[in-house]
Amino acid sequence: MGGLLTLFRGTPEVENNVVQKKYTWDERPPIDPETLRFHHLTGQVVGKEPGSINSEQFNIDNCKECTIALFDAMASVMIDDCSNCTVFIGPTQSSIFVRNCTNMRIVAACQQFRTRDCTDIDVCLCCHTLPIIEATSQVTFRCFRGSYFMLAGQMTKSKTSIYNNNWCRTYDFTKSKVQPNFSVSTEAPTWLPELFSKVSEVVPSVTVSLKPEDSIVPITSQPGKSCTDESVVLVVFPPAERSAKKVWKRIAEVGCTLVQTKGCKVDAEDAQRIFGEVIDQEKVAGALPKGDVVCFELVGDNAVDVADAIREDLAIPLLTTIKGSEHSQVIRELYSHADALMKI
């Protein structure tokens, strides 16, 4: 009986000399659902500051002719019944789902991107898995662009990979027999500067750079493409985080074509199977447990010169160059291994 009375009265922090366990959700302040939603807006410019969403789900619905920016990490995002809107969505740990929308321009980083019953969507994307469209047409996929001070930390918080960006490897559930429902563009959209100019008025704490060399996410031209004899792959072994950023920055500065990047765990057994005698197995064995292996595939007349210059100038200890003309099978094995680890 005493236990039942205690249950209804509420359990004290200390009872009968026993400290009651506290949970993190007990200490969270209550959340007003309206702060995690933009809905029924017309012709407005609205935004959310870093830290204002704090990894919760966010909803956008029934908005028309609006400019919207979510400069924070989120659990998931739903966009429903919107038209003629331009939207920036910060790193999203799970999925971004766009439904019943038309004439939308979107910049987004996420684990999964899906659309259903949509037309005329232009999206700049960083997506860890394959983008999925269903009952959707007139979609243009581009690589993610834009960078601001807190973006890298938000990417880490939301577990969004910047080196496994499958922005153009689209799966169409409802393929058309007449013409493709989507296209791919390597060009930056003309509407990007206007988007960030407008949202700077409502979120003045965030300054967005569109310079390629400032981009947190490497700007790639064709993820998923098979390597060719022209391919030159720079492989950075762990600890690769800082070194990989330096490599990408140098590639962007010289303007060499970056086809794709990969980042994945590789253990000693994997390294032996994938790289064989191409690398010093003994030298890299101790580094492999320290993080991901990151690779950058370059093509073009200057690819070999750029790769050689990066190795010489940056002097990264565990950086190797693999040429498609000499070791294409090694590159294919590495890509196959990275794709096998990709979340579906």
N, C-alpha and C positions, 0 to 999 in steps of 0.2 A: 504493500500500500504506500509506504514511504517513497518508493521509487516512482510510482505513478504520480504522486503529488509533486515530486521534484520535476518530473517531466513537464507537467502543465504549468508550473510556476516559472520554469526556465532554469537551466543549469548554471550555478554560480561558477566563478573561475576556480575556487577551491572548495571542496566539499569532503568532509571526513578526512581532512589532511591529504587529499589527493588532488593534484593540480590537473584541471581539465585542459585538454588539448585545444589549441586555437588553430583555425585554418585561415589561409590567406584570403579566401573569399569572404570570411567573416569581417575582415578589416577593410574591405573595399567600400568606398562611399557609393550610395545608390546612383544608378545611371538613368538619366532622363532619355528615353528612347528617341525623343524628338531631336536631340543633339547628334544623333547618328543617322540622320535622314535629311535629304533634300527632296521635297515633293511639291507638286502643283505650283511650280514657278514658271514664269514667262518673262523672257527678256532680261533676266538678271545675271549679274556676275557675283558668284559666291565662292567661298573657299574655307578650308580647314587648316589651321596651323599645325606644325609638328607637335606631337604630344596630345592633341585634342581628341583623337580617336582611340589611340592606345591599344591597338590590336583587337578592336571589337569589329563586329560586322557592320557594314555601312550600306544603306539603301538609297538609290536615286530613282524616283518614279514620277511619271506624268509631268515632266519638265519640257518646255518648248523654248527654243532660241536662247538658251542659256550658256554661259561659260562657267565651268565648275572645276575647282582644283582641290584635291585631297592630298595635302603634303604630309602624310603620316603613314605609318605601317598599320595594316588592317588584317583581320582574320579572313574576311571574304567580302565581296561587293556584288550587289545585284542592281542592274539597271533595267528598268521596265517602262514600256510605254512612253518613251521619250522621242523627240524629233528635233532636228536642226540644232543640236547642242555640240559643244566642244568640251571635252572632259579630260583632265589629268588625274590618274589614279596612282598613288604611291605604292610601294611594295606590299603585295598581298600574299599572305602565307598560304592560302588555299586557292579558291577559284574566283574568277570574275565571270559573271553570267549576264549576257546582254540579250533581252527578249523583247520582241514586238517594238523594235525601234527602227527609225529611218533617218537617213541623212545625218549620221553621227561621225564626229572626228574624235578619236580617242588616243591617248598616250597612256600605256599601262605596263606595270611589271608584276608578274604573278607566277604561281606554280602552274595554274591551268586557266586557259581562256576559252570560253564557249559562247556561241551565239545561236539563237533560234528565232525563226520568223522575223528576220531583219532584212532590210535592203539599204544599199548605199552607205557602207561603213568604211571609213579610212582610219586604220589603226597602226600606231607605232608601238611595237610590242617587244617586251622581254619576257619570254615564257619558257619555263623549265621543261614542260611537256609539249606534246604536239597540239597546236591550236585546233579547235573543233568547231565546225559550222554545220548547222542543220536548218533546212528550209530557209536558207539565207542566200542572197545574191548581191552582186556588185560590191564585193569586198576587196579592198586593197590592203595588203599587209606590207609593213615597212619595219625596219629595225628601230628599236627604242632610241630616243634622243632626248637630251636634256640632263642637266646635273645641278645639284645644289648642295649646300654644306652638309646637311644631315642625311643625304640619300644613302651613302655607303653604310652608315650605321643602321638605317632602316632596312636595307637589303639584308644585312646580317641578322637582324632581329626577326625578320619574316622568313628567313631561310630561303631567300630567293637567290639562285645562282646567277652570277653575272657572266660566267664563262660557258654555261650550257643554255644558250639562248636559241630556241628552235622557232623563232618568229615566223619563218616562211614554210615550215614543214607541215602544212595544213592538211587535216583530215576532213573530208566533206562527206557527211552522212547521206546527203541527198544530191548526188552528182547529176548534173544536167547532161543530156545526150546531145544538146544543141551547142552549148558553149560553156566554158568553165564559169563557176559561180564566184571565183576569186582570182585575183592577179597579185603579182609581187613587184614591188618597186624598191630600188636601192637609193632613190633620191629622197632627200628630206622634203617634207610637205611644205608648201608655201604658207600654210595657216599657222605653223608653230610659233613664229615670233609674235603674232597678234595674240595668241592664247596666253603666253607668259607675260606679255605687256599688260593685258587686261587684269589678270589675276594678281599682279603685283600691287594693284590699287586696294585689293581687299585682304591680301596677305603680304603686307610690306616687309615682313621679317624674312621672307624667302626670296633670294635672288637666283634666278635660273640662268645658267650658261648653256649656249647651244654650240660652243666650239667643240669640234671632235676631240681635240687633245684634252679637254676638260671632262669628257664623258666618263662616268663610272662604268657604264656598260660598253664594251667594245663594239664598234659599229662594223658589222659583218655584211658580206654581200650575198652569200648563199649557203647557209648551214645545211648540212645533210648531203652536200655534193660529194661525189666520189673524188678522191685525189687523182691528179694527173702527173705526167712527167714534168710539168711545169711547177708543181707544188713544192714549196719549201716550208717545212714545219719546224718551228722553234719549240722545244720541249723544256719547260722549267720544272725541275724537281723540287720537292719540299726542302725547307719551308719556302713556299712560292708566293705568298700573298703580296709582299712588298715588291719582289722582283717582277712578278707578272704585271703589276701596275706600271712599272717602269718600262717594260717591254711594250705594252699597249700604247703608252704615251709616245714613245719613240716612233712606233708604226704610224700613229695618227699624225705626228709632226712631219714626217717625210712623205706622207700621202700614198704609201704602198697599199695595194688592194688586199684586204684581210677577208679571206673567204669564210672562215669559221674559227671558233675557239672551242675547246673542250676542257673540262676540269673534272677529275675523278680520283678516287682512291686506287692505288696500285700497291699490292704487297710484293714481297720478294719473288714469290712463285709467278705472279702475273708478269712482273718485270722480265723474268727469264723467258717466259713464253712469248711476250710481245716484242721485246727489244733484242733478245738474243745477244749477239756480240757487237751490236751497234753502239752500246753504251758500256761503260765500266761498271759491271754489276756489283762488284765489291765496294766501289766508291759510293754508289747510290743506295745500297742496301740499308745503311744506317739512317738515311734521310727519309725513306719512304713512310715510316710510321708517323712522321711529323705533320702530315697534311696531304692535300691533293697535288697531283701532277697536273700542270696546266700547259696547254699547247695552243699555238697560233699558226694557222696555215696561211701563207702568203702566196700570191701568184703575180705574174707580170714580168716585164723585161728587167726590172730592178730588184726582183725578189731576193735573188742570191746575194747581191751586193748589200741590200738592206739587212738581211739576216747576219751576214758577216760583220757588218758595221756594229750591229747591236751587240753581238758577242764580244767584240773588241772594246767598244766604248763603255758598256755597262759592267763588264768584268764580273758577271754573275757566275759563281763557282760551279753550280750544278745546272748549266744550260747547255743543251746540245742541239745541233741542227740535223734534220733528216730530210734528204732530198727525194722527191717522188721518183725521179729518174733512176735512182739507185736502190731505194728501199721502200717501194710502194706497198709491199705486203706488210711491212712494219706499221705504216701509217693506217692501213685498213684494219689491222688487228687492234691498234690503239683506239680507233673510232668505234669499232664494234664493241670493245670492252666498255667504253664510256656510255654507249647507247644501252647496253645491257643493264647498266646501273640506273638508268633514267626511270623516274617514277612515272607510271602510266596513269 
